[in-house]
Amino acid sequence: MPTLNAMTESESDTTDWGPVAAELIQARQTVLPKRLVEPGPDSAQQQAILAAAAAAPDHGRLLPWRFIEIPVPQRPALADLFAQALLERDATATPEQLAQAREKAQRAPWLLLAVVDAERGDDPDVDLHERILSAGCAIQNMLLMATSMGLGSALTSGKALKSQTLRRGFGLGAQEHALCFISFGSVLSQRPGRPRPTVADYLSRFDPPAAP
C-alpha cells in the first residue's frame, strides 16, 4: 500500500487512492475487546492513530472532543469505577456481577475514553449533535489508521458511561459527555464479519411535495 510520506508531490497527484481507501474501509471490523491482546500499538503507532483524529471535520475549529488514555497500571482503578457504577444503578448487584464489571477494565492493551464537550469554544451555533458528529469522524479515522497497521479495534459503551461515579473518576466537566471507550490491540481471534447493509438500505432521494 503506498504511503503519502514515501511519495513525491507529483506522484501523489497521479495516485488513484480510491481502491486503497475502499480496501481499508472494508477491512475495518469490530473485534471484541476480550479478543484484543498484546502486543498493542507501540508509542509511534499510538501517536499516528491519535494524529489521524485531527483530520476530522471540525466546524469553527472548536476541537469539541478529547481522549483520555487509561494505562494498564490504572486498570484496577477503572475496575473499581465500573463496580461502583454498577452499584450506583443496582444496589443489589451480586458479587459475580461486580466481578464481571471489574473484568471489563482489563481488556485490550490500549484503552481510551472519548469525551465530547457541549460548550467548548465560543460558537453556540455548533450544537451538541454537530460536535458528536465531529467526534465520530475523529474516532473513525483512528479506527481506520489502526486497521492499516494490522491492529484490531472496538468501540464499547454502556450504562456506566452515564454514571456520576465514572464522571467524577475521570474528572469530566458538567458540559462534557463520555461517548465510548476505544480499544486497540492485536487480534487473538475474530468472528466472521457481519453482512453490511447495501447502499439501497440507506439511500433515498429528495422528492419535494407538489405545490398546492
N, C-alpha and C positions, 0 to 999 in steps of 0.2 A: 504494500500500500504506500503510495507516495506521501511525503510529508512536506508541508509548506516550508519548514526550516531548511530542507535539503534542496530546494528548488530556487532557481533564479526567478526574477520578476517576469521575464518573457516566457519561461516555461510554465509558470503559474497561470499566465493569461491564456494559455492554449490547452491546459489540462481539463479533461472532462470529469468534473468532480461528481456528476450525477450518480453514476454507478457506484462510486466509492461511498457516497453518502447513503444511498439506498441499501447497500450491503450492510453498512454499520448500523443503520436504524433497524433493519430487520433482524440483525444478530442480537440486539439487546433483548434480554429476557430477565424476568424477575427470578432470582434464586433465593429461596428462603434463608433467613439469617442463620438458622441452625445448620445449613449446608455450606456456609462460608467459613473457611478455615485459613490458618496460616499457610504460606506467607500472605500477609496483607500487602497493600501498596507501600512501597518504601517512601522515604521523605520526598524524593524528587517526583514520584508518581502522585503523591498526595498534593503537592503544590500544583502540578499540572491539572489535576482534577478540580481543585479549588479555583484555579485561574480560568477554567472553562466557564465557570458560573458568571464571570464578569462580562461575557459576550451576550448575556440575556437582554431582551428589551427592557428598558427602564425609563418610562415616561418622566421627564423632568430631572433625570439623573438623581433620584432621591435615595437610591440604594436602600429600599424598604425591607430588605431581608438580610439575615446573617446566619452563620452556622456556629454551633458550639461543639467542640470536639470532646468526647468522653474517653480519655486514655484508659488503657487496660488497668492500671493501678487504681483508678477511680471507679471501676465497675462495681465493687462491693457497695460503695455509697449510692450508686444508681440503683442497685438491687434493693437497698433499704427504701429508696424513694418509691419504687414500684410496689413494694409490700405495703408501705404506709398509704399510698394512693388507693390500693385495693381496700384497705380497712376504712379509708375515708368514705368510700361509697358502699361498703358492705362490712359492717362491724362483726358479722357472723362468719366471715371467711375462715375456712378450715386451714390447719397447718399445711395440708397438701396444696391448697390453692395459693397460699402465701409463698410456698416453695416454688411453685410454677411461675409466679410473678417475679420472684427474685432471679430465677434461672434465665429469664429473657434478657437480663442485663449482661450476661456473659457471652452472648452470641456475637459472632463476626469479629475479625481482627481490628477493623477500623470503623468507628461509630460516630456519627454526627447527629445533632439535633438541628433541624431547620426552623427558624423563627422569622415571622414577618411582623413588621411594625406598622400599625394603622395610622400613625401620626407623624412619622419621621419626615422631615423636610417642611417646606413652607407652602405647599400647593394642596389646598383642601379639595381641589377638583380631582385629584388622583385618589380615588376611593379604595376601600379595602379590597374589593374584588380585583381591581387592576393590579394592586400590589401583590396579591396572591398569585395572579397570573404570571407576573414577572418572576416571582419565586419559583413557580412551577417550571418556567423556561430555564432558569438557572439550574435547577435540580436535574432536568432532563439533559442539559449539556454535560453535567457531571457524570450522569449515568452512561452517556454515550462515550465520554472520554475513558471511563473505566472499562467499558466493553472493548474499546480499541486496544487496550493494554492486556486483554485476555483475562480481566478480572470479572467476578460476579458482583451483583449489587441488588439491593432491595429497598423498598420503602415500607415502613411499618407505622401504624398509628394505633389508636385505641383510646379508651376512656381515661387512661392515666394522663394523657396529654392535657386534659381539661382540669385536672385536679389542682387544688390550691397547694397541696404538698409538693407536687412536681414543679409548679410555677415558682414557689419560694426557693426550692432547691436549686433551680437554675437562675435565680435572680431576675426573672422576667418582669418588665415594667407593666403597668396597668394597661397600656395600649398594645402590648406585644402578644402574639398568638403563637403557640407551639404547633407547627404544622405536621411534622412527621420526623421519625428517625430515619437516617440513611445509613445502610450497612454496606461494607465493601470487604472483599476477601477473595481468596482462591476458591474455586468451585470443587467441593468434595463430591457432590452428586447433584443431578438435576433431573427434574421430571420432564417428560416430553412437553414441548411448548403448546400452549392452548391455541385453538384456532383463533385467528384475528378477524375482526369484522371486515367486511368488504366496503369499498367506497360507497356503494349503494345503500349500505346500512346507515350511513351518517351524512349523506349529502342530499340536499334538496335545492330547488331553485326558487328564487323570489318571484311571486306571482301576485302583483298588486291587484286589489279588488277593482272591479269595473266602476267607473264614475257613475254616481247616482243620476 
